[in-house]
Amino acid sequence: MNLYRETRAVINLNNLATNYQILKNLLPKADTFFCPMVKANGYGHGDVVISKKLGDLGVRALGVGLIEEGVLLRENGISQEIIFFGIGDPKFVPDLVKFQLTPVVSDWRQLENLEKLAPSGYPVHLKFDTGMHRLGFSASEAEKLKDHFQMKSKLKLKALLTHLHTGEDANILSGKSFEQLKLFRIIEGYFKEFNL
């Protein structure tokens, strides 16, 4: 096959550092949770190289979409928290635990599988669907989940999250993003005693 154009990606780690600093400066507090996604080979930019540079910059958590992406990072010496945003399956749990990947749990089946197979105290994040309509517990399940983690679960609830419908909408003071964040604040209220 002939290639008639030379397409290539030039990755400039100095630009990555500058972009990171710009984003970090937008956060309300220096210790605000910040988790760059490095899934899909860092969106084609080289997940291991990007993760190492982000670690050098002080990033404490990275996001992946597949278990094997997290495993690859661990096998290449990445020590930051790696959050697995993919769809959980019981067959993933041994590697999830072995490579210390933190799962994002979106439904009761995933939660039950982790409770059966993960060690006591294993950390999880709970995802709530506030309007993306892709993955996540419904807001109406917040109280039931709170009670479950207080009384029954052997897992450690580490964080709550949602996914904004329109990531390009920088104006979070109106529109769909605003409504989602309002709903998420209500959900957070159920979990205030967890000190997340």
N, C-alpha and C positions, 0 to 999 in steps of 0.2 A: 504494500500500500504506500503510495506517495503522500508525503505531507507537504502541503503547499504554504503552510505558515508555521513559523516557529513560535509555538506557545510555550511559555515557561513561567514559573513562579520564582521570584527572587525574594527570599525571606530575609528581612533586615531585623536582627534582634534589638538593635538600638531603637528602631521604630516601635517594636513591641513594647520596650521599656517606656517609651514616651507615651504610647497609648494607654498602657497600664496606669501610669501616673495621672494622666488626665481623668480616667475613670475613677481612680481612687480619690482624687480631689473632689469629685462630685458627691461622694458619700457623706452622710451627715456626721459620722464620727469615725475616727481613725480605726477603731476596732470593729466597725460594721462588717458583717459576714460578706465575703466576696469569693465567688467560686467560678473562675473561668472554665468554660467547656473546652475540652481538648479531644472530644470524640471525633470519629471519622478521620483519624490520623491528624488531629489538630486542624480539621477542615482542610486537609491537604497541605498543611504547613509543617508537618513533622511533629507528631505528638510528644516524642521523647525530648527532642531539642527544645520545643516550646515549654514543656513542663519543667525542664531543668532551669531554663531562664526565668520562668515565673517563680520557681522556688528561690532562686538567687535574689529575686526582687522582694521576697517576703510573703508570697502567696501561700496560704496555709491549706487550701482545699482546691481540688480540681474535679471536674465532672466528666464522666464517660457514659456512653450509651450501651456498651456491651461489656460483659464480664471479661472477655479476652483483651479488651483495650486496657482495663485496669490491671490485669495480670501482666501484660507487656510493660506497663509503666513500672510496676513493682520489680519485675525482672531486670529492669534497667536502672534500678536504684532510686526511684522516685519515692520519697518518704512522706510527702504531704498526705493529708486525708484525701482519699479518692472516693467520690460519691458516685454510686452506680444508679443512673437515672433510667435504666432499661426496665423492661417488663420481666418480673421475677418468675422463676420456674424452680421447682424443688431441686432439680438436678444441678442448679447453679450454686446452691448453698455451701457445699464443701469448699469450693474455690473462693467463694465470697468470704468465708471465714478464714481460710488458709492465707489469703492475700490481703486480709484486713480491708475489705471494701465496705463502705457504708451504703446500705440499700435505701432507696426511696420507695416506700411502700404506698401503693395506690388503691388496694382493695383488700377485702377480708381474706380472700384465698391466699394472697401473698403473705399476709400477716400470720395466718394460721400455719403455713408451711415454715416460716422462719421460727415461729414459736416451737414447733416440733423439732427442728433440725439445728438451729443455732444455739450456741452456749448461752447460759444465763448472763444477763447484763449486756448482750450484744447491742450496739447502737443502731437505731433506725431513724429515718426522717419520714414524716407522714406528708403525703401530697393531697391537697384538696382541690377539687374542680370548682373554680369560682366563675367560670364562663368560657374557658377554652374548649370544653366538652371533648377532651381527648382521654385523659387519664385523671384519676383522683377520686378520693372519697367525696361524697356530697356534703355540703355544709350541714345538712340535717343529721349527719352521723357524728358530728363533733362531740356532742355530749356523751354518746355511747362509747366513742373511742377514748375519751377522757376517763370514763369510769373503768373501761377495760384496762388501760395502762395503770390506773391507780390500784386495781384490785386483782387482776388476773394475769397480766402479761409478765413474762420473765425478761422481756426485752427492755432496753433503755431508750426512752423517747428522747432524742437529741434535738430535733428541730421540726418545724412545720414549714411547708412551702406551697406555692401555687404557681400557675403558669399564666402570664398575661396573654390575652387573646391577640393583642396587636402590639408586638414588640417595638414597632417603629413609632408608636404614639408617645412622644416625649412629654406630652401634656397629661400628667396623671391627675390633674385637678378637674377634669371633666371627661365625659364619654365613657366608653366601655372599661378602660383601665381603671378609672376612678370608681366605678361601680364594683369592679372586682376587688379592688383594695379595701373598699368599705366592707364588703362581705368578709374578706380575709381578716380584718380587724375584729369582727364579731367572733369568728372562729377562734382567733388567738385568745380571746377573752376566756374561753372554756379551759385553756391550758395555762393560765397565768401562774398557778401554784407550782408548775413544773420548772419555772425559771429557765426557760429556753433561750 
